[in-house]
Amino acid sequence: MTTPKIQLQGVKKRFGEKVVLDGIDYTLPEGESLVVIGGSGSGKSVLLKCILGIIRPDAGSIKIDGEETVGVRGEDREKIQSKIGMLFQGSALFDSLPVWENVAFRLIQGQGMEKKEAKEIALEKLAQVGLAPPVAELYPSELSGGMQKRVALARAIASEPQIIFFDEPTTGLDPIMADVINDLIVACVKKLGATTISITHDMHSARKIATQIAMIFNGKFIWAGPVSEIDRSGNAHVDQFIHGRADGPIKMAVRRP
């Protein structure tokens, strides 16, 4: 049996009386791209933070390459983190650094790479996402939202990670630029052979970048399967969500005046 790249078993997390994750189970093979869908506040970001080690789950197991990661700290945590790249919601670029240093940040600060070598890699990754060398000398404030997202993607792949997390990768972009980013994500992931987990509300993006989709509701995965089967899931919650219908089993709290 091939060891799964990421394996979640019984992952639970609550904040006070609020149960956010209520026993998440999932096995993600190497090279697969999982997209987690679900409404706002459904626990998508908390799940991602648990896998990243930013938040410790209250119960359950999170394994990467067969090794338990829950509670791991110090050098062992750094070893796990070295396998992972991240594209943050809103890009999260450093305003005080030029583009190339943003892309090369982990190479310089985390791996101790010389700036000259790191810059060469940054330029290579920027080219991979369609940005010319002059852009490397600009600052994030001089870029459009779409260009910032490309820079963030270049940073996510700069260390050629085995695993990449995408947090709402198309948020704030117009439909055309969002599709450009989707195409770039697919191309970059394919080139690296990386395993990915993405969270998004954007079903067009989900359909494009996923090989697998899972929907989270009330702290659990209520449906999971290949992206090709999402339209015939047989689950009323999934059907309502992917078609964006107000009527259905998912009731949104609306405060009346």
Summary of the structure (lengths in Angstrom):
residues: 257
radius of gyration: 18.7
end to end distance: 57.6
largest distance: 59.6
contacts: 799
relative contact order: 0.16
helix: 40%
strand: 24%
